[in-house]
């Protein structure tokens, strides 16, 4: 496994498919980074030279792309802000309910968890 900016990326895949293993880089961003670095996107990650890996790392850092720990930290700060100001999205996050307007009477099992029966009295 090759190591790029502290993240292990697979050697046997094309570099275009390996870059999205880094949190914060998707397929389109990966293509943009490779064009900027001047690296052929059909090369396998294991075939890249140290100089090409350095150019890719430089393209990511100089392009202002936030990745991994910094991006996770920023997302966490955004969620904390939403919950602290008690807006609707923050309240939904706090209660572990769907945030973006989905119905919850019949669906949302992934977000709500296992069914809990409420209000049944048995004698």
N, C-alpha and C positions, 0 to 999 in steps of 0.2 A: 504494500500500500504506500502510495506517495503521500507526503505531508506538505500541505499548502496552507500557510497562515494558521498553523496549529490544528488543522483538521485533516484527518486521514481520508483520502479520496482513492477509489479503486483504480488499480493499474490496468486491468484488462479492458476497461470501457474507453470509448472515445472521450477526449478531454471535454467536448461539448456536453456529454452526458454525465461526466464526473463532477464538473463544477457545481451543479445544483445540490450536491451532497453538503455543501457549505450553507448553513442557515442564513437566509437573506439573499441568496442568488438563485434565480429561476432560469428557465431555458432561454428566455429572451435576453436577460442580463448576461448570461454566460456567452451567448453569441456576440453581444456588444463588447464584452471584455476581450474575447479572443481576436476580434477585428482590431481593437485598439492596441493590443499587444503584438499584432502581426504574426499570430500563430495559426497554422492550419487546423481547422476544427475537426478534421477527420483523423488526426494523429491519435494514437492510443496514449494514455497517461504515462505508461511505463516507458514509452519511446521518447518522451520529452527530455531535452538536455537541461542541465542546471540553469543555463542562461535563459532558456525559454520559460522555465518555472519562475525565475526571478522577474521576467518581464510581465508574466501574468499577475504575480503578486503585486508588482508595482502598479499595474493597470487598475487593480481592485482598490488599492489604498489611495492612489492619486485621483481616482474617479469619484471619490466621496461616497462610495457604497458602504453602508453600515452593515456589518456582518456579525454573526455569532454573539458573543457576550454583550457587546455594546447594544446591538439591536434588541436582544432579549431584555436588557435592563431598561431601554427606552420604552418598550411595550409595557413592561411592568409599571413604569412611572405613569404612563397614560391611563392604565387601568386604575391605579391608586387615585389619580386625580378625579376620574369619573365617579368612583365610589365616595370620595371625600366630599364632593359637591352635591351629592344626593340627586344626581340627574337620573332620568329613567334608565338609561343604559347602565349606569353604575349600580342601581338597585337590582336590575336583572342579573348582573354579574354576581352581586353579593348573594342572591338567592339561588344561584345556579339554574337559572331559567334561560330559554333562548332570548337573545338580545335583539335580533333584527326583525321582529314583527311576526314570527312564525306562530301558528296556532299551537295551543298547548293542551286543549281539552282531550284530544285523542292521540296526538303524536308527541314528539320531543322526548322519547324514552332514553335516548343516548344522553341527553343533557340532564334530565330529571332523575335518572337512575331506575332501579327496580321498583315495581309498583308497590305502594303501601296502601292497604285497605284502611279507610277511615270511616268511622261512624256506624259500623255494624255491631249490633248488640246481640249476643247469643246467650240463651238460657240453658 
